[in-house]
Amino acid sequence: MIFAAGLGTRLKPLTDTLPKALVPLAGKTLLQWQIEQLKAAGITDIVVNVHHFPDMIINYLKENDNFGCTIQVSDERDRLLETGGGLRKAQEKFRSLGVQEFRSSGEGILICNVDILSNIDIPTLLKAYNPEEMGVVVVSKRDTQRYLLFDEENRLCGWTNIATGEVRPASFASSPNSLIASRLAFSGMQVLNPRIFDCMSDIVEQKGEKFSLIDLYLNIAQKEILRAYIPENYRMMDVGKINQLSEAESFASSL
């Protein structure tokens, strides 16, 4: 799944008339970069969610024959649901792509953000996914303010904002394990077991239909195993700000 529903506020004024997914970069749109990376890895069954200028994305995919892929559009034009809520809403689209077979085969669902470019080796990432667990989360050791926390077995156990000192869950802050947890930066990509859809009822009761994947992960971390995946020789860029586009063009051209 490609998360493409965001407003792209940091890319204004381009996104005043264009969805973030269709922002051009080195001769391609951000969405095309993601689709082609997935396709090169052998992934051709794709869900794309939309919200901001949704018809522009839908028409763009039609005009380009879905880039030779089978693409289902999860339409959030009525309400932007964030990453977790967006994944939940897309559940029917996954079913139409055969997610029920995934449950028996153990095949995971790869999820990425449309505005994060990287040199990640997707086949190697998919091999790191264990169908007996809930999934793997792509992380790196880059500097940021917000980190996911992992124990010595690389299992997700918490989250922190070092600028504010906030730690989630709150109980983890006083735990001895918080002192030895590894702080790793989330990179906007993960491979999840389709069982993830069965784990959303509690977070929906707490937050409603709009919630992030991080909210979901922290809600289930004590019961389910989500492991860190740190790619080798990893390079990534969040194409999030208008003043970064020139740098992003150079980065994209180097992939």
N, C-alpha and C positions, 0 to 999 in steps of 0.2 A: 504494500500500500504506500502511496505517496501522499503525504499531507500537503495539500495545495490550497487550503481554504483560508489561510491567513489574510489579514488586511494589508500587510506590507507597509505599515505606517512609517517605518524607518526609511523606506524607499520613495517616499514622496519627493517631488511631485509626479514621478513616473506612475505611481499607483493611484493617482487621482483619476486616471483614465484607463488603467490597465491592471489586471490582476497580477499579483506578485509572480505567479507561475509563468507568466508570459513576458516577463522582463527579459530583454535580449542581452546575451552575454557571449562574446566571441563568435558571433554568427549563428547562435542557437538560443532558444529560450531556456530558462531554468528548468522548465518541465521536460523539454527535449533532452537536456543533459541527463536528467534522472532516468527517463525511460530508456535511453540508449545504453546507460550503464547497466540497468537491470537486464535488458535484452542481451547484451554482450555476455552476461553471466548465465544465460539460458532461462531467464524468468520472463515469460510473455503473458501471464495471466495477472493483471494489475487492477487495483482499485485506486481511483483518484478522488479525493473529496474536494468539493468546491463551495464557495460562499460569496466571495468578493468578485463581482462581474462574472457570475457562473456561466452565463451563456457564451461568453467569449472563449472560455476554456473548452466547453462542450463543442462549440463550432470548430475551434482550432484542432481538436482531436479528430473530428469528422473529416475536416479538410485534408488532414495528413494520414487518413486511413489508419488512425491509431498507431502509426509508426510500425505497422505489421504485428501488433500485439492484440490480445483480447482485453479490452479496457472497460471496466464498469465504473460509472460515475456515481458517487454518493453525494447527493445534493443537500447541502446545509444552508441554502439561501435564506430560509426562514429564521435560522438562528445558528450562530457560530458556537460550536460545542467544545472547543479545545481538543487536544490530542486524544485524551481518553474517551471523551464523549463522542468524538468523531469516529474513533475505532468502533465503539459500541453501535453507533448508527449504521456503520458500514457492514454490520454482521450479515444482513441478508445478501449483500453483494458478494461477500465471501462464500456464502452457501451456493450461490449461483455459479461460482467458479470452482466448486468442488471441495469446500472446506470440510464437509462431512467425511470425505475420503481422507483428508488430512488427519482427522481424529484417529482413524484406524491405522494409517500409515506412519504417523508420527512426524509428518512433514511440518515444518514451522512456517510462520508467516513473517516475511521480511517487511519492516516498516521503516520509512525514511522521510526526512523533511525535504521539501522541494528546494529550499534555499541553502542547503548545506552541500557543498561539493567536496569530494575527497578522492583519494587514490586507493580506497579500500579494495581488497581482493574479496569479492563477494563469495565465490565458491569456498574459500578458506573459512570465512565467517560462518557460512552455513554448516560446514563440517564441525564447527565448535559448538553448535547447538545440540543439546542432549534432549531427546523427546521424553525422557523420564522426568525432566525438570520443566519449569515454567518458561525459561528462555535465557538469552544472553543479551547484554546491553553493551553497545560499543562505547568505550570511554577512552580517555587519554590523560596524560600527565600535564597537560597545558595549564597555565595559570588562569584562574577565573575567580569569581566571588562565590559562586554556588557549586557545591560538589556533592556527588553521591558518595556514600561511605560503604566500604566493603570490609568484611572480616578477613582473617588470614587464609580462608579457603576461597576467597574472591566472591563470597556471597553477599548480595546487597543487604545492608542492615540499617541504613539511615541516610540522612541528607543534612547538609549544613549550608548556611550562608555566613561566610567568615566576616563579611562587612557588618552584619547585625548581631552575630553570635547565635543566631537561631539554629536550633538542632531539632530535627524531626526523625522519629517520634520523640516527644518531650521526655519520655521515660528513658530513652537511649542516652540522653545527655548526662545522666547521673550513673550510667552503667560503666563498669571498668573497661568494657570492650570499646567504649568511645575513645579511649586514650590511645588505643593501638590500631584503630580502624584506618584503612587507606583512603585518602581523599582523591577521587578521580573525577574528571570533568566529563559530563554527558556529551555525546557527539551526535545526537539526533537520529541514531539508527539502532535497531534492535531486531532480534528474531524471537518471536513469541509462539508458544504452544497454543493451538486453537482453544485449549481449555481456559484461556484467559477470559473468554466471554462468560464462563460460568462463575467467575470471581468478581463480577462487577456489581452485584446486588447491594452489598454493604456500602460501597462508595456512592452509589446512586441514592441510597437512603440518606446519606450524610450531606451530599452536595447537590443532588438533583442530576439532571442529564448532562450538565456541563462540568467537566472535570479534566484534569491533565493526566497523562500517563504516569507522571511522577507521583501524583496523589494516589493513583491506583497501586503503583509498585510499593509505596510505603505502607499502604493499607494491608497488603497481602504478604509482605516480606517475611513475617515471622512464621507463616504457614507454608509458603511456596519458595522455591529456590530460583532466584534470578542471579546469574553470575556476570562478573565483569569480563569483557573481551577487549584486550588491548592489541590492536593490529600492529604488526611489525612495519617499521619505516613509514609510519602513518603521517599523512599530510591532509589537512582539511581546512576549509574556509567557510565561515558563515557569511553568506552574501546578504547581509542585513541592513547595510547603511548605504545611502546614495553616494557618499564620498569614498566608498570602498570599491566602486564598480570598476575603476581602472585597474586596481590591484587584482580584483576578481577575474578580469578578462585575462590577465597574464597567468593567473593561477590555472584557470580553466584550460588555456591553451597548452599548459605544461602537462596536463593529465594524459 
